[in-house]
Amino acid sequence: MSEYDVIIKGGTVVNAADTQQADIGIKDGRIVALAEKLSGSAARTIDAAGRYVLPGGIDSHCHIQQPSSGGGQNAETWESGTRSAACGGTTTVIAFAAQEKGKGVKHMVADYHEKAKQACIDYSFHIILNDPSDEVMETEIPELIESGHRSLKLFMTYPKNRVDDKQILRIFETARRHQALVCVHAENHDAIMYMTEKLVGNGFGNTKYHAWCKPPLVEREACQRIIMLSELMDLPIQIFHVTCEEAAEEIRRAQARGVKVFAETCPQYFVLTADDLDGDQRQGARVLCSPAPRSVADQQALWNHVRMGTIGNVTSDHAPYNIDAPDGKFWAGDNAPFSQIANGVPGLETRMPITFSEGVAKGRIDLQTFVALTSTNSAKLFGLYPKKGRIGIGADADIVIWDAEKKQTVTQDMLHHDTDYTPYEGMEVTGWPAVTLSRGKVVWNDGEVGCEAGWGQFLARAPYDYIKPSGKFPTPFNPITGKIEAGKTEG
C-alpha cells in the first residue's frame, strides 16, 4: 500500500502569508505532509514544477439552482454550477437557500439540501430572509444556525425580497443571539423604484438606463445605513458586491472606527463598466447585474481598497440566466425594459482567472493577496478555516495548481457552465488553473474534467471567534438582554 494517495512535487506553495518550495503529501482527502523534498510512495504523483500551488478557491457568493424572485429561471444545476467552479480552480462554494414571503424556512432549506446532493465540490449555504415572522426568527432560524447554517442574507432592495429597517434590526438581534454573520445587498430601494418608474415611464427602458436608475449614491447611502444599524446592535456584517468608491469609503470609515464590517467585490466590477450596458437590448442584457457596473475610476478605486484591506474577498455573484431561453434573461419578452430583464451574470469559472489576470499579472496585487482574496479570507470569515483556505498539514486537500503564464481567451465554447453565454466573450486573461483537487480528488486536469456529481459535502459551520461582536453598544442599554448596564461596555 502506498504511503500517500497523491504527492504534488516541485511546485511553489503559496498561502495568504507565505511562499515556499515544497512537495505535498495527501492521504484520505487531507494534507498530511509538507516538505522541501518528500520521499515515500504514492498512488499518483503530480508534477507541479514551474507552477504555483494554491489553496482551492472559495466562492462565498453564488446563486446555484435557486428560484428567482424577480422572474426568470436560474440556468445552472448543482452539478453544472459546481463543475464549472472546479474547472476554474474553486473547490468550495457558499450558495443561497431563499425564503418565500409568507412561508417558513426549514422546509426550503431541506429542499435545497436535496438539490445540492448533486454537487461536485464542497458547499455551504447562506439563508435569505425576506419575511422575519415570529415563528421564523424565534424557532426556525435558531435551529438552522445551530445545525451549521451560520450566515444569513438580507436585501435592502428588490420588491419581493427587501426588508425594511425594523425587520433588519429583528434579523440582527437573532443573528447576534445565536452567533451568525449577516450578509447584505445594500442599495436604497425607494430611490431605485422612483428612478425606474420615471425612466421607464418616459421611454427610457434600454439596458443603458439600468445604471441610471441605481447610481453609486444609492449604494453609498445604503452602506452608511446598514453600518449604522449594525453598530446599534453590535453585530458584525459583510456587505456584498461593493462596486464604487463612494460605498467603499463608507466602509473604510466604519472600519477605522473599529466596526466589524467586511466587504467583497466581484470580477465584473473590475472589468465591466456602465458603457457595456449601452447598445441593443440583447447585448446589454448580457452584462446587466446589480449593483450596476460603474466607471473606470471606480475600478481603480476598488483596487485601491483591495490593497488597503477595505475589501477582503472577491466572489463571483454567479447569477446565471440564459439569453436565448424563454425563461431566461427575457422572461418578460424580447422588448422588456431593463427593469424586467433578469439580473445577474455567470462567473463561477472565470472568477479566479480574471482576478489573477487583472490583479497579479497587471501588478496591482501580489500572489499572497490573490490567495487571500479568492480563498483564505472567505474561509476565515465564514467559519471554514483552517480546514479550508490554506495549504498546511491537517487541512483538506483542496488545491489548485496554477499556470501563471498561460494566456487564455475566454469563450463560451471553452467554459463548463450550463448558461448559454459568458459576459467576458473574447477577453484574454493571463493565468489559468492547470489542475484542481477537491479533498485529494482530481476534478480538473489541463482540459480534462474529472468531476463527479455527489462528491461534494455539506460544510456545517460551528461558532467561531472571527465574527464575535465587539461587546460595545452605543448606549448603556443592551437591546439583546433588555437591560441597562451603566458603567459597562460588555454586550
C-alpha distance (Angstrom), angle and dihedral (degrees) to the residues before:
residue distance angle dihedral
M1 . . .
S2 3.80 . .
E3 3.78 119.0 .
Y4 3.81 90.2 -133.8
D5 3.77 134.9 27.3
V6 3.81 91.1 -144.5
I7 3.78 135.8 7.7
I8 3.81 119.3 -165.2
K9 3.78 107.1 -157.9
G10 3.77 136.4 -164.5
G11 3.79 101.2 4.8
T12 3.78 132.5 131.0
V13 3.81 106.8 -112.5
V14 3.79 112.5 -144.6
N15 3.80 123.3 -168.3
A16 3.79 127.6 171.8
A17 3.81 91.1 -93.7
D18 3.82 106.9 28.9
T19 3.78 148.7 17.1
Q20 3.81 127.5 -143.3
Q21 3.79 142.4 162.4
A22 3.79 105.0 -111.2
D23 3.77 146.9 145.9
I24 3.81 117.7 -130.2
G25 3.79 126.2 -142.8
I26 3.81 118.4 -156.6
K27 3.79 127.5 -165.5
D28 3.81 129.5 170.0
G29 3.78 92.5 -8.4
R30 3.81 96.5 -52.8
I31 3.78 137.0 95.9
V32 3.80 106.3 -107.4
A33 3.80 102.8 164.8
L34 3.80 137.3 33.8
A35 3.80 118.7 177.5
E36 3.77 141.8 144.5
K37 3.79 89.9 -114.2
L38 3.79 115.3 13.5
S39 3.79 118.0 -157.5
G40 3.78 125.6 -166.6
S41 3.77 136.1 78.6
A42 3.78 126.8 -73.2
A43 3.78 136.0 -171.0
R44 3.80 87.5 -131.9
T45 3.79 132.4 17.9
I46 3.80 121.5 -162.3
D47 3.79 119.7 -160.7
A48 3.83 109.7 -139.6
A49 3.80 97.1 169.2
G50 3.79 111.9 148.3
R51 3.79 92.4 13.9
Y52 3.79 137.4 95.7
V53 3.79 120.0 -112.3
L54 3.81 110.3 -148.9
P55 3.80 137.7 174.3
G56 3.79 109.9 -91.8
G57 3.76 113.1 -93.3
I58 3.80 122.1 -96.5
D59 3.79 115.5 -150.5
S60 3.80 104.3 -165.9
H61 3.81 97.0 179.8
C62 3.80 118.9 50.8
H63 3.80 136.0 125.2
I64 3.80 113.7 -136.7
Q65 3.82 124.7 176.4
Q66 3.79 88.2 -21.3
P67 3.82 121.6 155.2
S68 3.78 110.6 -117.6
S69 3.78 121.1 -123.8
G70 3.79 93.5 -162.3
G71 3.80 102.8 47.9
G72 3.78 133.7 -78.3
Q73 3.77 131.9 69.9
N74 3.81 124.3 -93.3
A75 3.80 107.2 -111.7
E76 3.82 99.3 -145.4
T77 3.77 135.1 77.5
W78 3.78 120.4 -153.8
E79 3.79 88.6 -103.9
S80 3.80 96.2 50.8
G81 3.80 95.5 39.8
T82 3.79 95.5 50.6
R83 3.81 91.7 41.4
S84 3.79 88.2 56.4
A85 3.80 91.0 47.4
A86 3.80 92.3 51.5
C87 3.81 92.1 50.3
G88 3.80 87.3 54.7
G89 3.82 95.0 51.5
T90 3.82 98.8 -96.4
T91 3.80 117.7 131.4
T92 3.82 102.1 173.3
V93 3.80 131.1 41.5
I94 3.78 132.0 -173.0
A95 3.79 109.1 -156.4
F96 3.81 134.1 171.4
A97 3.76 136.6 -89.6
A98 3.80 104.1 -164.3
Q99 3.79 129.6 -150.7
E100 3.80 119.9 -137.1
K101 3.79 115.7 -137.7
G102 3.79 112.4 -99.0
K103 3.79 92.8 20.7
G104 3.78 136.3 90.4
V105 3.78 126.5 -111.3
K106 3.82 108.5 -131.5
H107 3.79 95.4 76.3
M108 3.79 90.8 45.8
V109 3.79 92.7 51.8
A110 3.81 89.6 48.4
D111 3.81 90.4 52.3
Y112 3.78 90.6 49.3
H113 3.80 91.5 51.0
E114 3.79 87.9 55.0
K115 3.82 92.3 53.1
A116 3.80 92.2 46.2
K117 3.80 92.2 58.7
Q118 3.83 84.8 88.9
A119 3.82 92.4 62.2
C120 3.80 117.9 130.1
I121 3.83 93.8 -157.1
D122 3.81 136.0 31.0
Y123 3.78 119.2 -72.7
S124 3.77 148.3 177.1
F125 3.82 135.8 -171.9
H126 3.77 141.6 -119.4
I127 3.82 111.7 -152.4
I128 3.81 114.0 -131.2
L129 3.80 112.2 -143.9
N130 3.78 123.1 -164.0
D131 3.82 101.8 149.6
P132 3.83 111.3 43.8
S133 3.82 98.0 -171.4
D134 3.80 123.7 170.3
E135 3.80 93.2 -100.7
V136 3.80 93.1 47.5
M137 3.79 96.8 46.3
E138 3.80 100.0 37.1
T139 3.81 100.5 39.3
E140 3.78 117.5 8.4
I141 3.81 101.9 42.8
P142 3.84 95.0 46.0
E143 3.82 89.4 51.7
L144 3.80 92.5 47.5
I145 3.80 92.9 48.1
E146 3.79 90.1 50.1
S147 3.82 89.9 51.8
G148 3.80 91.3 57.4
H149 3.83 106.5 -85.2
R150 3.78 92.8 121.8
S151 3.81 101.9 165.7
L152 3.79 132.2 66.3
K153 3.81 128.8 -162.6
L154 3.78 127.4 -150.0
F155 3.79 133.8 -179.5
M156 3.79 124.4 -142.0
T157 3.82 88.9 -165.5
Y158 3.85 142.0 31.9
P159 3.84 116.1 84.1
K160 3.80 97.3 -114.7
N161 3.79 97.6 39.4
R162 3.81 109.2 33.2
V163 3.77 123.1 112.3
D164 3.79 123.0 -159.3
D165 3.80 125.4 -126.6
K166 3.81 94.2 -92.7
Q167 3.81 90.8 51.9
I168 3.79 90.0 46.3
L169 3.80 90.1 56.3
R170 3.78 90.4 50.4
I171 3.80 91.1 52.1
F172 3.80 89.8 46.6
E173 3.80 91.3 52.8
T174 3.79 92.9 53.0
A175 3.81 91.7 45.2
R176 3.80 91.3 51.4
R177 3.80 93.8 47.3
H178 3.79 92.3 51.6
Q179 3.82 102.3 33.1
A180 3.79 103.9 -109.8
L181 3.79 131.4 145.0
V182 3.82 118.0 -124.7
C183 3.81 119.4 -144.9
V184 3.78 119.7 -160.9
H185 3.79 140.1 -155.6
A186 3.80 97.4 -150.4
E187 3.81 118.3 -158.7
N188 3.82 130.6 121.9
H189 3.81 104.9 -104.0
D190 3.81 101.3 -163.5
A191 3.79 93.5 48.4
I192 3.83 90.5 50.7
M193 3.82 92.7 47.9
Y194 3.80 91.7 48.0
M195 3.81 93.3 49.6
T196 3.81 92.1 44.3
E197 3.80 92.2 52.2
K198 3.79 91.4 48.4
L199 3.81 95.3 45.8
V200 3.81 97.6 44.7
G201 3.80 91.8 39.5
N202 3.79 90.0 57.0
G203 3.79 94.3 48.3
F204 3.78 99.6 -95.9
G205 3.79 99.7 126.4
N206 3.80 100.8 132.1
T207 3.80 117.4 120.0
K208 3.81 88.4 -108.5
Y209 3.80 88.6 74.5
H210 3.79 94.2 55.9
A211 3.80 86.2 84.7
W212 3.82 90.8 47.6
C213 3.81 93.8 55.2
K214 3.80 91.1 56.0
P215 3.81 110.4 31.7
P216 3.82 121.0 176.1
L217 3.79 93.7 -89.8
V218 3.84 92.5 67.6
E219 3.80 87.5 57.1
R220 3.80 91.9 44.5
E221 3.82 93.2 52.7
A222 3.79 93.9 47.2
C223 3.81 91.6 49.1
Q224 3.80 90.8 51.8
R225 3.81 91.4 48.1
I226 3.80 97.4 46.2
I227 3.81 90.2 47.7
M228 3.81 89.5 52.2
L229 3.81 91.0 51.2
S230 3.80 91.2 48.3
E231 3.83 90.1 51.3
L232 3.80 90.0 50.3
M233 3.82 90.0 55.8
D234 3.83 96.9 32.7
L235 3.80 90.3 -125.8
P236 3.82 125.9 148.8
I237 3.82 112.5 -128.1
Q238 3.77 139.5 179.7
I239 3.80 120.9 -139.2
F240 3.78 111.3 -145.2
H241 3.82 127.6 -136.4
V242 3.80 102.3 -1.7
T243 3.81 106.5 -162.1
C244 3.78 110.8 174.4
E245 3.77 146.6 41.5
E246 3.82 93.3 -112.4
A247 3.82 93.9 58.5
A248 3.81 93.6 41.0
E249 3.81 90.5 52.7
E250 3.82 91.0 54.3
I251 3.78 89.2 52.5
R252 3.80 92.9 45.5
R253 3.80 91.5 53.1
A254 3.80 91.4 50.6
Q255 3.79 92.0 48.8
A256 3.81 89.0 51.5
R257 3.82 88.0 56.4
G258 3.78 88.9 54.9
V259 3.79 96.5 -103.6
K260 3.81 114.3 153.1
V261 3.80 96.8 -126.7
F262 3.79 118.0 143.1
A263 3.80 127.3 -166.2
E264 3.79 139.7 -159.1
T265 3.77 135.6 -172.6
C266 3.81 133.9 -168.6
P267 3.82 137.1 -127.2
Q268 3.81 92.3 -110.6
Y269 3.80 89.0 65.9
F270 3.81 90.5 53.2
V271 3.82 95.5 53.6
L272 3.83 110.8 19.1
T273 3.80 126.5 69.1
A274 3.80 135.9 -172.1
D275 3.80 87.5 -95.5
D276 3.82 88.6 70.4
L277 3.82 88.8 65.4
D278 3.81 90.5 59.6
G279 3.78 112.5 94.1
D280 3.75 137.7 55.9
Q281 3.79 116.4 -16.9
R282 3.80 96.8 -106.8
Q283 3.78 93.7 51.8
G284 3.79 93.3 44.6
A285 3.80 91.3 48.5
R286 3.80 89.8 61.4
V287 3.81 91.1 69.3
L288 3.81 99.6 29.3
C289 3.80 107.6 126.3
S290 3.79 138.4 137.1
P291 2.91 129.2 -75.6
A292 3.78 87.9 31.8
P293 3.82 123.3 -116.1
R294 3.81 110.6 -91.7
S295 3.82 136.3 -160.6
V296 3.80 136.5 -54.3
A297 3.82 87.5 -106.8
D298 3.80 89.6 56.3
Q299 3.80 90.1 50.4
Q300 3.79 89.7 55.0
A301 3.80 90.4 46.7
L302 3.81 91.3 52.6
W303 3.80 90.7 55.1
N304 3.80 89.6 49.1
H305 3.80 89.9 53.6
V306 3.80 90.8 47.0
R307 3.79 89.2 55.6
M308 3.83 91.7 46.2
G309 3.80 91.0 50.3
T310 3.81 96.0 -116.4
I311 3.79 89.0 120.3
G312 3.78 111.2 46.0
N313 3.78 107.3 178.5
V314 3.79 142.6 26.0
T315 3.80 118.9 -140.8
S316 3.79 132.7 175.6
D317 3.81 100.5 -126.9
H318 3.81 80.3 -151.1
A319 3.82 103.9 -162.3
P320 3.80 105.9 162.6
Y321 3.81 125.9 -164.1
N322 3.79 123.4 164.0
I323 3.78 119.5 -117.7
D324 3.80 96.1 -149.0
A325 3.81 101.3 40.9
P326 3.82 123.6 94.8
D327 3.81 90.3 -130.6
G328 3.81 94.7 44.5
K329 3.81 133.0 79.8
F330 3.82 91.4 -31.7
W331 3.80 98.8 45.7
A332 3.84 87.8 135.8
G333 3.81 93.9 52.3
D334 3.78 138.7 -78.4
N335 3.81 92.8 -80.1
A336 3.80 96.3 47.4
P337 3.81 116.7 138.9
F338 3.80 119.4 -115.5
S339 3.82 89.9 -94.9
Q340 3.82 90.6 65.2
I341 3.79 99.2 43.9
A342 3.81 114.0 102.4
N343 3.80 111.4 -100.6
G344 3.78 121.1 -127.4
V345 3.79 147.4 57.8
P346 3.82 132.4 -128.2
G347 3.80 116.0 -112.6
L348 3.81 116.3 140.1
E349 3.80 93.9 116.5
T350 3.80 97.8 39.7
R351 3.83 98.7 44.7
M352 3.80 97.6 92.3
P353 3.84 98.0 36.8
I354 3.82 93.7 50.7
T355 3.81 92.4 45.4
F356 3.81 91.2 48.9
S357 3.80 93.5 45.1
E358 3.80 95.7 46.4
G359 3.80 93.1 38.0
V360 3.79 114.7 31.6
A361 3.81 100.9 19.7
K362 3.81 91.3 49.5
G363 3.78 93.9 45.8
R364 3.81 97.6 -113.8
I365 3.84 95.4 120.4
D366 3.79 137.6 8.7
L367 3.79 128.4 -115.3
Q368 3.79 94.3 -97.7
T369 3.79 91.1 54.5
F370 3.81 89.9 49.5
V371 3.80 89.9 54.9
A372 3.79 91.1 47.5
L373 3.82 92.7 49.0
T374 3.79 96.8 46.8
S375 3.80 101.8 34.9
T376 3.80 125.5 -6.8
N377 3.79 100.8 52.8
S378 3.80 92.5 50.2
A379 3.80 90.0 47.9
K380 3.80 90.0 54.8
L381 3.79 96.5 41.2
F382 3.80 94.6 50.5
G383 3.79 100.2 40.0
L384 3.81 99.4 -104.0
Y385 3.81 98.1 113.8
P386 3.06 132.7 135.6
K387 3.80 91.6 16.0
K388 3.80 89.4 56.3
G389 3.79 133.6 24.5
R390 3.80 100.9 44.7
I391 3.78 143.7 66.8
G392 3.78 105.0 -127.2
I393 3.76 140.7 116.6
G394 3.79 110.5 -70.1
A395 3.80 95.6 22.0
D396 3.77 122.1 118.0
A397 3.80 111.4 -91.7
D398 3.80 92.9 -111.6
I399 3.78 100.9 145.9
V400 3.79 139.3 158.0
I401 3.79 121.0 -160.5
W402 3.78 104.4 -148.7
D403 3.80 127.5 -150.3
A404 3.80 100.9 -153.8
E405 3.81 94.1 -176.5
K406 3.78 100.1 50.8
K407 3.78 114.9 113.1
Q408 3.76 112.6 -152.5
T409 3.78 130.4 -178.3
V410 3.79 108.9 -144.8
T411 3.79 113.0 -129.8
Q412 3.76 133.9 161.5
D413 3.81 90.9 -117.4
M414 3.81 94.8 60.7
L415 3.82 97.3 48.1
H416 3.80 125.8 90.1
H417 3.78 104.5 -143.5
D418 3.82 125.2 108.0
T419 3.82 93.6 -125.4
D420 3.81 113.0 109.7
Y421 3.81 97.4 -129.7
T422 3.79 145.5 21.1
P423 3.82 122.6 -136.5
Y424 3.82 87.5 -142.2
E425 3.82 96.9 61.3
G426 3.82 109.9 157.3
M427 3.81 96.0 8.3
E428 3.80 113.7 139.8
V429 3.79 115.2 -142.3
T430 3.78 131.6 -175.5
G431 3.81 114.6 -135.4
W432 3.79 129.3 35.2
P433 3.81 135.9 -178.9
A434 3.80 112.6 -95.7
V435 3.82 98.1 -175.3
T436 3.81 132.0 9.2
L437 3.80 124.0 -165.2
S438 3.80 124.4 -167.4
R439 3.82 110.4 -162.7
G440 3.80 88.3 -25.1
K441 3.80 95.9 -48.3
V442 3.80 115.7 119.1
V443 3.79 105.8 -125.7
W444 3.84 97.8 166.0
N445 3.80 127.2 26.8
D446 3.80 119.8 174.5
G447 3.79 95.0 -53.5
E448 3.78 98.5 -25.8
V449 3.81 115.7 110.2
G450 3.81 114.3 -144.3
C451 3.81 99.0 172.6
E452 3.78 120.3 140.3
A453 3.79 121.6 -161.5
G454 3.79 108.8 -123.5
W455 3.81 95.6 27.5
G456 3.78 92.4 107.3
Q457 3.79 120.5 92.3
F458 3.79 129.7 -149.7
L459 3.80 111.9 -111.3
A460 3.79 110.0 -142.1
R461 3.80 109.7 -160.5
A462 3.82 122.3 -143.0
P463 3.84 123.8 -158.0
Y464 3.81 112.6 -69.4
D465 3.79 136.0 -173.2
Y466 3.80 98.7 -125.4
I467 3.80 92.6 81.2
K468 3.80 98.7 38.2
P469 3.82 112.4 136.8
S470 3.79 117.5 -109.9
G471 3.80 92.6 -117.1
K472 3.81 92.9 -123.2
F473 3.79 127.3 115.6
P474 3.81 124.0 -171.4
T475 3.83 91.5 -117.7
P476 3.83 134.8 26.9
F477 3.81 88.0 -100.0
N478 3.80 115.4 97.8
P479 3.82 106.6 -152.9
I480 3.80 91.2 -166.6
T481 3.82 96.1 58.8
G482 3.80 95.3 25.1
K483 3.79 91.0 -129.7
I484 3.78 135.4 123.4
E485 3.78 109.0 -123.9
A486 3.77 102.8 -172.3
G487 3.78 113.1 -168.8
K488 3.81 92.2 15.0
T489 3.77 132.7 100.6
E490 3.78 98.3 -173.9
G491 3.79 113.5 114.7
